Amino acid sequence: MITLIRKKGRPLPRPPFFVIFRFDMRNEDIHRVMEILKEEASRFKTPHVTEVSERTRDPFRVLVSCILSLRTKDETTSAASRRLFGKASAPEEMVRLPVREIEELIYPVGFYRNKARVIKEISSELLKRYDGKVPETIEALTGLKGVGRKTANLVVTLGYGRPGICVDTHVHRITNRWGYVRTRTPEETERALREVLPRRYWIIINDLLVTYGQNICRPVSPRCSGCRLSVYCKRVGVERSR
């Protein structure tokens, strides 16, 4: 479907005239959309958790970095991760650190006191239940204190390279903004994407949309005028853009 956009208070002029074409996103469009996202994302910095996975291939560091990243800017997470892993990079080392020291190492990430306790408790649980190894399934990961589906999916996909769809606020917002899914929560979005998104894109969609959401398709006043995906996007919920 193509929608002709009329500026408020102005009648549509007779041809020739400038129009904005807006298409509803179709399932077959996703392949071109993903190609464009890859090209655009290459212009910006790689998300920190992805950098950790590419550099270390260590599920434990991916898990801890993801916990640190929640509600925290990437540059803050990156610095905190370096300080913490400089002292402890495995569960057996982490449990030997006092919670207060973990707090000092990860400050000023958001909710750093709570995250310090969670990291130490998870490390202890990994040693007791899994011989210090991070589990490979979403079900087992979400059984750990403080680990939700977003974190579990990131560990599965980035830590182990297994299929999964990590849905954070960016993935939830943008796929609904496109009109590709129509859901109310990230959990519903994950289920919907598992039904419609080709499996080849499962692992990479989070990285691409986090990068795109931070730089172009922002929560408030997205940069629609410079967005190469505008012809595929229904702009659901967008009231103001640049």
Secondary structure, DSSP 4 states (H G I P E B T S, - for coil): -EEE---TT-PPPPSS----EEE---GGGHHHHHHHHHHHHTTSPPPHHHHHHHHH--HHHHHHHHHHHTTS-HHHHHHHHHHHHHH--SHHHHTTS-HHHHHHHHTTSTTHHHHHHHHHHHHHHHHHHHTTPPPSSHHHHTTSTT--HHHHHHIIIIIH--------HHHHHHHHHHTS---SSHHHHHHHHHHHS-GGGTTTHHHHHHHHHHHTS-SSS--GGG-TTGGG---TT-----
